[in-house]
Amino acid sequence: MATQAVKVKNEGESTGSAITGAASGIGQRVSGTVANSREFLHDVRVEMKQVTWPSREDVVATTGVVIATVFFFGVFLWIVDLGVQKGVSYILKVFGG
């Protein structure tokens, strides 16, 4: 929040030629970007400390469920694909395709 107050104060000041004004604007943007990045990373660190992480057992159990579900749907879709393939082949054979 303090960086925003500094930005507003610096934006109000206007001295020098157009070239130096443009150059100082770039410097303000870069320093503002660095300050915003530091503030963002600080906020991320604070938030990450508040996260409730799952236990190893929870991760292993959830991973097992995901692998089993993917396997089930893979087999299911393979069977459906075989059925559709046989059906289309039969229809094309009957109607002379």
N, CA, C and O atoms as a printed pandas DataFrame, in Angstrom:
     atom_number atom_name residue_name chain_id  residue_number  x_coord  y_coord  z_coord
0              1         N          MET        A               1    0.807   -1.186    0.000
1              2        CA          MET        A               1    0.000    0.000    0.000
2              3         C          MET        A               1    0.853    1.255    0.000
3              4         O          MET        A               1    0.474    2.267   -0.590
4              5         N          ALA        A               2    2.009    1.196    0.662
5              6        CA          ALA        A               2    2.889    2.359    0.693
6              7         C          ALA        A               2    3.425    2.665   -0.697
7              8         O          ALA        A               2    3.636    3.828   -1.040
8              9         N          THR        A               3    3.648    1.626   -1.499
9             10        CA          THR        A               3    4.166    1.854   -2.847
10            11         C          THR        A               3    3.156    2.607   -3.703
11            12         O          THR        A               3    3.544    3.372   -4.586
12            13         N          GLN        A               4    1.878    2.403   -3.456
13            14        CA          GLN        A               4    0.875    3.126   -4.229
14            15         C          GLN        A               4    0.899    4.611   -3.897
15            16         O          GLN        A               4    0.729    5.446   -4.785
16            17         N          ALA        A               5    1.108    4.947   -2.636
17            18        CA          ALA        A               5    1.167    6.349   -2.245
18            19         C          ALA        A               5    2.380    7.019   -2.868
19            20         O          ALA        A               5    2.291    8.169   -3.299
20            21         N          VAL        A               6    3.500    6.333   -2.925
21            22        CA          VAL        A               6    4.701    6.883   -3.542
22            23         C          VAL        A               6    4.480    7.082   -5.031
23            24         O          VAL        A               6    4.898    8.095   -5.592
24            25         N          LYS        A               7    3.826    6.122   -5.677
25            26        CA          LYS        A               7    3.554    6.257   -7.110
26            27         C          LYS        A               7    2.706    7.483   -7.395
27            28         O          LYS        A               7    3.002    8.242   -8.319
28            29         N          VAL        A               8    1.661    7.684   -6.615
29            30        CA          VAL        A               8    0.771    8.822   -6.834
30            31         C          VAL        A               8    1.535   10.109   -6.641
31            32         O          VAL        A               8    1.358   11.050   -7.414
32            33         N          LYS        A               9    2.393   10.177   -5.615
33            34        CA          LYS        A               9    3.174   11.382   -5.369
34            35         C          LYS        A               9    4.138   11.636   -6.518
35            36         O          LYS        A               9    4.269   12.776   -6.965
36            37         N          ASN        A              10    4.814   10.605   -7.004
37            38        CA          ASN        A              10    5.774   10.764   -8.082
38            39         C          ASN        A              10    5.098   11.105   -9.407
39            40         O          ASN        A              10    5.668   11.839  -10.213
40            41         N          GLU        A              11    3.922   10.600   -9.641
41            42        CA          GLU        A              11    3.217   10.900  -10.885
42            43         C          GLU        A              11    2.787   12.356  -10.940
43            44         O          GLU        A              11    2.684   12.922  -12.029
44            45         N          GLY        A              12    2.536   12.971   -9.801
45            46        CA          GLY        A              12    2.105   14.365   -9.745
46            47         C          GLY        A              12    3.227   15.325  -10.056
47            48         O          GLY        A              12    2.967   16.434  -10.524
48            49         N          GLU        A              13    4.494   14.932   -9.809
49            50        CA          GLU        A              13    5.631   15.802  -10.055
50            51         C          GLU        A              13    5.989   15.766  -11.532
51            52         O          GLU        A              13    6.102   14.693  -12.124
52            53         N          SER        A              14    6.169   16.955  -12.132
53            54        CA          SER        A              14    6.509   17.006  -13.550
54            55         C          SER        A              14    7.518   18.124  -13.762
55            56         O          SER        A              14    7.158   19.300  -13.792
56            57         N          THR        A              15    8.804   17.741  -13.911
57            58        CA          THR        A              15    9.838   18.734  -14.197
58            59         C          THR        A              15   10.758   18.186  -15.267
59            60         O          THR        A              15   10.844   16.970  -15.441
60            61         N          GLY        A              16   11.447   19.056  -15.987
61            62        CA          GLY        A              16   12.410   18.631  -16.992
62            63         C          GLY        A              16   11.785   18.580  -18.367
63            64         O          GLY        A              16   10.599   18.849  -18.553
64            65         N          SER        A              17   12.636   18.219  -19.337
65            66        CA          SER        A              17   12.170   18.151  -20.716
66            67         C          SER        A              17   11.349   16.889  -20.937
67            68         O          SER        A              17   11.197   16.059  -20.040
68            69         N          ALA        A              18   10.825   16.764  -22.148
69            70        CA          ALA        A              18    9.989   15.620  -22.482
70            71         C          ALA        A              18   10.799   14.329  -22.473
71            72         O          ALA        A              18   10.290   13.281  -22.075
72            73         N          ILE        A              19   12.067   14.396  -22.912
73            74        CA          ILE        A              19   12.901   13.196  -22.965
74            75         C          ILE        A              19   13.231   12.720  -21.557
75            76         O          ILE        A              19   13.100   11.532  -21.263
76            77         N          THR        A              20   13.654   13.622  -20.690
77            78        CA          THR        A              20   13.968   13.208  -19.317
78            79         C          THR        A              20   12.703   12.778  -18.592
79            80         O          THR        A              20   12.751   11.902  -17.728
80            81         N          GLY        A              21   11.586   13.378  -18.930
81            82        CA          GLY        A              21   10.315   12.964  -18.317
82            83         C          GLY        A              21    9.955   11.548  -18.715
83            84         O          GLY        A              21    9.489   10.761  -17.891
84            85         N          ALA        A              22   10.172   11.225  -19.987
85            86        CA          ALA        A              22    9.891    9.868  -20.458
86            87         C          ALA        A              22   10.847    8.877  -19.815
87            88         O          ALA        A              22   10.440    7.785  -19.420
88            89         N          ALA        A              23   12.112    9.251  -19.708
89            90        CA          ALA        A              23   13.108    8.362  -19.107
90            91         C          ALA        A              23   12.810    8.143  -17.634
91            92         O          ALA        A              23   12.951    7.024  -17.141
92            93         N          SER        A              24   12.403    9.183  -16.923
93            94        CA          SER        A              24   12.092    8.999  -15.506
94            95         C          SER        A              24   10.838    8.152  -15.348
95            96         O          SER        A              24   10.708    7.424  -14.364
96            97         N          GLY        A              25    9.918    8.234  -16.294
97            98        CA          GLY        A              25    8.722    7.389  -16.245
98            99         C          GLY        A              25    9.074    5.926  -16.357
99           100         O          GLY        A              25    8.466    5.082  -15.698
100          101         N          ILE        A              26   10.071    5.614  -17.202
101          102        CA          ILE        A              26   10.513    4.226  -17.337
102          103         C          ILE        A              26   11.132    3.758  -16.032
103          104         O          ILE        A              26   10.868    2.645  -15.578
104          105         N          GLY        A              27   11.949    4.602  -15.434
105          106        CA          GLY        A              27   12.562    4.241  -14.155
106          107         C          GLY        A              27   11.524    4.009  -13.075
107          108         O          GLY        A              27   11.660    3.092  -12.264
108          109         N          GLN        A              28   10.493    4.831  -13.060
109          110        CA          GLN        A              28    9.422    4.646  -12.069
110          111         C          GLN        A              28    8.684    3.346  -12.313
111          112         O          GLN        A              28    8.333    2.634  -11.372
112          113         N          ARG        A              29    8.447    3.036  -13.595
113          114        CA          ARG        A              29    7.740    1.790  -13.895
114          115         C          ARG        A              29    8.566    0.585  -13.469
115          116         O          ARG        A              29    8.030   -0.374  -12.913
116          117         N          VAL        A              30    9.868    0.631  -13.728
117          118        CA          VAL        A              30   10.733   -0.489  -13.362
118          119         C          VAL        A              30   10.807   -0.620  -11.851
119          120         O          VAL        A              30   10.672   -1.724  -11.323
120          121         N          SER        A              31   11.018    0.486  -11.146
121          122        CA          SER        A              31   11.097    0.399   -9.683
122          123         C          SER        A              31    9.741    0.001   -9.113
123          124         O          SER        A              31    9.672   -0.721   -8.119
124          125         N          GLY        A              32    8.669    0.467   -9.735
125          126        CA          GLY        A              32    7.340    0.056   -9.286
126          127         C          GLY        A              32    7.106   -1.418   -9.516
127          128         O          GLY        A              32    6.488   -2.095   -8.695
128          129         N          THR        A              33    7.606   -1.919  -10.646
129          130        CA          THR        A              33    7.466   -3.341  -10.950
130          131         C          THR        A              33    8.239   -4.184   -9.950
131          132         O          THR        A              33    7.749   -5.214   -9.487
132          133         N          VAL        A              34    9.449   -3.744   -9.617
133          134        CA          VAL        A              34   10.257   -4.474   -8.636
134          135         C          VAL        A              34    9.569   -4.445   -7.278
135          136         O          VAL        A              34    9.491   -5.469   -6.599
136          137         N          ALA        A              35    9.073   -3.284   -6.880
137          138        CA          ALA        A              35    8.398   -3.179   -5.589
138          139         C          ALA        A              35    7.127   -4.033   -5.581
139          140         O          ALA        A              35    6.834   -4.703   -4.591
140          141         N          ASN        A              36    6.380   -4.008   -6.676
141          142        CA          ASN        A              36    5.162   -4.823   -6.748
142          143         C          ASN        A              36    5.499   -6.304   -6.706
143          144         O          ASN        A              36    4.784   -7.091   -6.084
144          145         N          SER        A              37    6.580   -6.684   -7.363
145          146        CA          SER        A              37    6.987   -8.091   -7.355
146          147         C          SER        A              37    7.390   -8.533   -5.957
147          148         O          SER        A              37    7.028   -9.622   -5.512
148          149         N          ARG        A              38    8.136   -7.691   -5.276
149          150        CA          ARG        A              38    8.553   -8.039   -3.901
150          151         C          ARG        A              38    7.335   -8.156   -2.985
151          152         O          ARG        A              38    7.244   -9.080   -2.176
152          153         N          GLU        A              39    6.403   -7.216   -3.118
153          154        CA          GLU        A              39    5.200   -7.260   -2.296
154          155         C          GLU        A              39    4.380   -8.509   -2.615
155          156         O          GLU        A              39    3.855   -9.161   -1.713
156          157         N          PHE        A              40    4.273   -8.836   -3.902
157          158        CA          PHE        A              40    3.533  -10.029   -4.315
158          159         C          PHE        A              40    4.165  -11.291   -3.738
159          160         O          PHE        A              40    3.463  -12.147   -3.199
160          161         N          LEU        A              41    5.493  -11.411   -3.849
161          162        CA          LEU        A              41    6.175  -12.596   -3.318
162          163         C          LEU        A              41    6.036  -12.688   -1.801
163          164         O          LEU        A              41    5.910  -13.783   -1.253
164          165         N          HIS        A              42    6.060  -11.550   -1.128
165          166        CA          HIS        A              42    5.838  -11.559    0.330
166          167         C          HIS        A              42    4.433  -12.058    0.644
167          168         O          HIS        A              42    4.251  -12.883    1.539
168          169         N          ASP        A              43    3.440  -11.562   -0.089
169          170        CA          ASP        A              43    2.062  -11.993    0.131
170          171         C          ASP        A              43    1.899  -13.481   -0.164
171          172         O          ASP        A              43    1.171  -14.177    0.544
172          173         N          VAL        A              44    2.568  -13.972   -1.201
173          174        CA          VAL        A              44    2.507  -15.399   -1.522
174          175         C          VAL        A              44    3.085  -16.213   -0.374
175          176         O          VAL        A              44    2.500  -17.220    0.026
176          177         N          ARG        A              45    4.222  -15.790    0.157
177          178        CA          ARG        A              45    4.853  -16.512    1.272
178          179         C          ARG        A              45    3.927  -16.553    2.487
179          180         O          ARG        A              45    3.812  -17.589    3.142
180          181         N          VAL        A              46    3.272  -15.443    2.789
181          182        CA          VAL        A              46    2.348  -15.400    3.925
182          183         C          VAL        A              46    1.167  -16.338    3.697
183          184         O          VAL        A              46    0.775  -17.077    4.600
184          185         N          GLU        A              47    0.602  -16.308    2.494
185          186        CA          GLU        A              47   -0.547  -17.169    2.196
186          187         C          GLU        A              47   -0.166  -18.643    2.206
187          188         O          GLU        A              47   -0.944  -19.477    2.670
188          189         N          MET        A              48    1.017  -18.975    1.702
189          190        CA          MET        A              48    1.436  -20.378    1.666
190          191         C          MET        A              48    1.623  -20.949    3.065
191          192         O          MET        A              48    1.463  -22.152    3.271
192          193         N          LYS        A              49    1.961  -20.088    4.033
193          194        CA          LYS        A              49    2.076  -20.556    5.416
194          195         C          LYS        A              49    0.707  -20.889    6.003
195          196         O          LYS        A              49    0.619  -21.657    6.961
196          197         N          GLN        A              50   -0.357  -20.325    5.446
197          198        CA          GLN        A              50   -1.702  -20.549    5.961
198          199         C          GLN        A              50   -2.390  -21.753    5.324
199          200         O          GLN        A              50   -3.471  -22.152    5.758
200          201         N          VAL        A              51   -1.771  -22.331    4.302
201          202        CA          VAL        A              51   -2.379  -23.457    3.591
202          203         C          VAL        A              51   -2.344  -24.701    4.462
203          204         O          VAL        A              51   -1.339  -24.978    5.117
204          205         N          THR        A              52   -3.431  -25.444    4.469
205          206        CA          THR        A              52   -3.469  -26.734    5.149
206          207         C          THR        A              52   -3.133  -27.793    4.111
207          208         O          THR        A              52   -3.937  -28.086    3.226
208          209         N          TRP        A              53   -1.942  -28.362    4.227
209          210        CA          TRP        A              53   -1.472  -29.325    3.249
210          211         C          TRP        A              53   -1.982  -30.713    3.602
211          212         O          TRP        A              53   -2.075  -31.047    4.783
212          213         N          PRO        A              54   -2.320  -31.541    2.598
213          214        CA          PRO        A              54   -2.791  -32.905    2.889
214          215         C          PRO        A              54   -1.643  -33.768    3.404
215          216         O          PRO        A              54   -0.472  -33.509    3.126
216          217         N          SER        A              55   -2.007  -34.787    4.153
217          218        CA          SER        A              55   -0.986  -35.703    4.658
218          219         C          SER        A              55   -0.527  -36.632    3.526
219          220         O          SER        A              55   -1.153  -36.702    2.469
220          221         N          ARG        A              56    0.562  -37.330    3.768
221          222        CA          ARG        A              56    1.083  -38.245    2.758
222          223         C          ARG        A              56    0.065  -39.343    2.465
223          224         O          ARG        A              56   -0.095  -39.747    1.313
224          225         N          GLU        A              57   -0.619  -39.825    3.490
225          226        CA          GLU        A              57   -1.620  -40.875    3.304
226          227         C          GLU        A              57   -2.760  -40.387    2.417
227          228         O          GLU        A              57   -3.241  -41.126    1.557
228          229         N          ASP        A              58   -3.192  -39.153    2.624
229          230        CA          ASP        A              58   -4.264  -38.592    1.785
230          231         C          ASP        A              58   -3.833  -38.509    0.318
231          232         O          ASP        A              58   -4.608  -38.829   -0.583
232          233         N          VAL        A              59   -2.597  -38.079    0.090
233          234        CA          VAL        A              59   -2.103  -37.946   -1.272
234          235         C          VAL        A              59   -2.015  -39.315   -1.945
235          236         O          VAL        A              59   -2.398  -39.468   -3.104
236          237         N          VAL        A              60   -1.508  -40.309   -1.212
237          238        CA          VAL        A              60   -1.376  -41.651   -1.779
238          239         C          VAL        A              60   -2.758  -42.228   -2.090
239          240         O          VAL        A              60   -2.955  -42.813   -3.155
240          241         N          ALA        A              61   -3.711  -42.071   -1.177
241          242        CA          ALA        A              61   -5.062  -42.600   -1.391
242          243         C          ALA        A              61   -5.736  -41.915   -2.580
243          244         O          ALA        A              61   -6.346  -42.581   -3.416
244          245         N          THR        A              62   -5.631  -40.611   -2.656
245          246        CA          THR        A              62   -6.244  -39.870   -3.755
246          247         C          THR        A              62   -5.597  -40.241   -5.088
247          248         O          THR        A              62   -6.287  -40.370   -6.099
248          249         N          THR        A              63   -4.286  -40.411   -5.090
249          250        CA          THR        A              63   -3.589  -40.814   -6.311
250          251         C          THR        A              63   -4.056  -42.193   -6.764
251          252         O          THR        A              63   -4.236  -42.428   -7.959
252          253         N          GLY        A              64   -4.251  -43.102   -5.817
253          254        CA          GLY        A              64   -4.760  -44.439   -6.156
254          255         C          GLY        A              64   -6.140  -44.379   -6.777
255          256         O          GLY        A              64   -6.426  -45.089   -7.741
256          257         N          VAL        A              65   -6.998  -43.530   -6.226
257          258        CA          VAL        A              65   -8.349  -43.382   -6.775
258          259         C          VAL        A              65   -8.280  -42.818   -8.191
259          260         O          VAL        A              65   -9.008  -43.276   -9.071
260          261         N          VAL        A              66   -7.425  -41.840   -8.420
261          262        CA          VAL        A              66   -7.299  -41.238   -9.756
262          263         C          VAL        A              66   -6.794  -42.271  -10.759
263          264         O          VAL        A              66   -7.323  -42.365  -11.866
264          265         N          ILE        A              67   -5.784  -43.040  -10.388
265          266        CA          ILE        A              67   -5.243  -44.056  -11.298
266          267         C          ILE        A              67   -6.294  -45.115  -11.611
267          268         O          ILE        A              67   -6.437  -45.515  -12.767
268          269         N          ALA        A              68   -7.034  -45.575  -10.601
269          270        CA          ALA        A              68   -8.075  -46.579  -10.822
270          271         C          ALA        A              68   -9.187  -46.029  -11.718
271          272         O          ALA        A              68   -9.684  -46.739  -12.592
272          273         N          THR        A              69   -9.576  -44.780  -11.509
273          274        CA          THR        A              69  -10.635  -44.173  -12.318
274          275         C          THR        A              69  -10.195  -44.028  -13.775
275          276         O          THR        A              69  -10.966  -44.316  -14.690
276          277         N          VAL        A              70   -8.966  -43.585  -13.986
277          278        CA          VAL        A              70   -8.446  -43.448  -15.353
278          279         C          VAL        A              70   -8.403  -44.813  -16.031
279          280         O          VAL        A              70   -8.775  -44.931  -17.199
280          281         N          PHE        A              71   -7.959  -45.834  -15.326
281          282        CA          PHE        A              71   -7.905  -47.180  -15.882
282          283         C          PHE        A              71   -9.305  -47.667  -16.255
283          284         O          PHE        A              71   -9.508  -48.213  -17.339
284          285         N          PHE        A              72  -10.280  -47.464  -15.342
285          286        CA          PHE        A              72  -11.651  -47.901  -15.593
286          287         C          PHE        A              72  -12.222  -47.233  -16.843
287          288         O          PHE        A              72  -12.765  -47.905  -17.720
288          289         N          PHE        A              73  -12.096  -45.905  -16.919
289          290        CA          PHE        A              73  -12.668  -45.202  -18.062
290          291         C          PHE        A              73  -11.903  -45.506  -19.347
291          292         O          PHE        A              73  -12.490  -45.503  -20.429
292          293         N          GLY        A              74  -10.611  -45.767  -19.243
293          294        CA          GLY        A              74   -9.851  -46.171  -20.421
294          295         C          GLY        A              74  -10.370  -47.478  -20.992
295          296         O          GLY        A              74  -10.574  -47.597  -22.201
296          297         N          VAL        A              75  -10.586  -48.464  -20.117
297          298        CA          VAL        A              75  -11.121  -49.759  -20.564
298          299         C          VAL        A              75  -12.546  -49.590  -21.088
299          300         O          VAL        A              75  -12.903  -50.163  -22.117
300          301         N          PHE        A              76  -13.356  -48.810  -20.384
301          302        CA          PHE        A              76  -14.737  -48.583  -20.796
302          303         C          PHE        A              76  -14.793  -47.961  -22.193
303          304         O          PHE        A              76  -15.540  -48.430  -23.052
304          305         N          LEU        A              77  -14.009  -46.910  -22.418
305          306        CA          LEU        A              77  -14.029  -46.250  -23.724
306          307         C          LEU        A              77  -13.445  -47.134  -24.817
307          308         O          LEU        A              77  -13.859  -47.038  -25.972
308          309         N          TRP        A              78  -12.488  -47.994  -24.473
309          310        CA          TRP        A              78  -11.949  -48.943  -25.439
310          311         C          TRP        A              78  -13.040  -49.915  -25.888
311          312         O          TRP        A              78  -13.161  -50.218  -27.075
312          313         N          ILE        A              79  -13.836  -50.403  -24.924
313          314        CA          ILE        A              79  -14.934  -51.324  -25.255
314          315         C          ILE        A              79  -15.992  -50.612  -26.094
315          316         O          ILE        A              79  -16.491  -51.179  -27.067
316          317         N          VAL        A              80  -16.338  -49.386  -25.732
317          318        CA          VAL        A              80  -17.315  -48.620  -26.512
318          319         C          VAL        A              80  -16.786  -48.393  -27.926
319          320         O          VAL        A              80  -17.542  -48.514  -28.890
320          321         N          ASP        A              81  -15.519  -48.070  -28.064
321          322        CA          ASP        A              81  -14.918  -47.854  -29.375
322          323         C          ASP        A              81  -14.978  -49.128  -30.217
323          324         O          ASP        A              81  -15.296  -49.073  -31.405
324          325         N          LEU        A              82  -14.676  -50.261  -29.612
325          326        CA          LEU        A              82  -14.774  -51.524  -30.342
326          327         C          LEU        A              82  -16.204  -51.776  -30.813
327          328         O          LEU        A              82  -16.421  -52.210  -31.944
328          329         N          GLY        A              83  -17.176  -51.503  -29.945
329          330        CA          GLY        A              83  -18.583  -51.691  -30.316
330          331         C          GLY        A              83  -18.991  -50.786  -31.461
331          332         O          GLY        A              83  -19.660  -51.233  -32.393
332          333         N          VAL        A              84  -18.604  -49.531  -31.409
333          334        CA          VAL        A              84  -18.935  -48.596  -32.488
334          335         C          VAL        A              84  -18.242  -49.017  -33.782
335          336         O          VAL        A              84  -18.836  -48.944  -34.858
336          337         N          GLN        A              85  -17.002  -49.453  -33.680
337          338        CA          GLN        A              85  -16.273  -49.898  -34.872
338          339         C          GLN        A              85  -16.956  -51.102  -35.512
339          340         O          GLN        A              85  -17.123  -51.146  -36.730
340          341         N          LYS        A              86  -17.343  -52.064  -34.710
341          342        CA          LYS        A              86  -18.034  -53.248  -35.244
342          343         C          LYS        A              86  -19.381  -52.852  -35.838
343          344         O          LYS        A              86  -19.757  -53.355  -36.897
344          345         N          GLY        A              87  -20.116  -51.955  -35.171
345          346        CA          GLY        A              87  -21.413  -51.515  -35.687
346          347         C          GLY        A              87  -21.297  -50.799  -37.015
347          348         O          GLY        A              87  -22.085  -51.059  -37.925
348          349         N          VAL        A              88  -20.338  -49.907  -37.147
349          350        CA          VAL        A              88  -20.143  -49.182  -38.397
350          351         C          VAL        A              88  -19.712  -50.147  -39.498
351          352         O          VAL        A              88  -20.172  -50.034  -40.635
352          353         N          SER        A              89  -18.841  -51.084  -39.175
353          354        CA          SER        A              89  -18.407  -52.082  -40.172
354          355         C          SER        A              89  -19.599  -52.917  -40.642
355          356         O          SER        A              89  -19.728  -53.194  -41.834
356          357         N          TYR        A              90  -20.463  -53.316  -39.720
357          358        CA          TYR        A              90  -21.638  -54.111  -40.078
358          359         C          TYR        A              90  -22.576  -53.308  -40.981
359          360         O          TYR        A              90  -23.056  -53.818  -41.993
360          361         N          ILE        A              91  -22.834  -52.058  -40.612
361          362        CA          ILE        A              91  -23.743  -51.208  -41.410
362          363         C          ILE        A              91  -23.187  -50.995  -42.812
363          364         O          ILE        A              91  -23.933  -51.057  -43.789
364          365         N          LEU        A              92  -21.886  -50.745  -42.922
365          366        CA          LEU        A              92  -21.278  -50.551  -44.232
366          367         C          LEU        A              92  -21.298  -51.826  -45.055
367          368         O          LEU        A              92  -21.444  -51.776  -46.277
368          369         N          LYS        A              93  -21.151  -52.983  -44.388
369          370        CA          LYS        A              93  -21.178  -54.257  -45.110
370          371         C          LYS        A              93  -22.583  -54.537  -45.617
371          372         O          LYS        A              93  -22.750  -55.000  -46.746
372          373         N          VAL        A              94  -23.599  -54.264  -44.798
373          374        CA          VAL        A              94  -24.988  -54.544  -45.172
374          375         C          VAL        A              94  -25.447  -53.629  -46.305
375          376         O          VAL        A              94  -26.110  -54.086  -47.237
376          377         N          PHE        A              95  -25.105  -52.351  -46.238
377          378        CA          PHE        A              95  -25.593  -51.391  -47.227
378          379         C          PHE        A              95  -24.593  -51.154  -48.352
379          380         O          PHE        A              95  -24.761  -50.217  -49.133
380          381         N          GLY        A              96  -23.583  -51.962  -48.449
381          382        CA          GLY        A              96  -22.667  -51.917  -49.593
382          383         C          GLY        A              96  -21.732  -50.749  -49.616
383          384         O          GLY        A              96  -21.505  -50.182  -50.685
384          385         N          GLY        A              97  -21.180  -50.360  -48.502
385          386        CA          GLY        A              97  -20.267  -49.213  -48.479
386          387         C          GLY        A              97  -18.864  -49.541  -48.761
387          388         O          GLY        A              97  -18.012  -48.653  -48.767
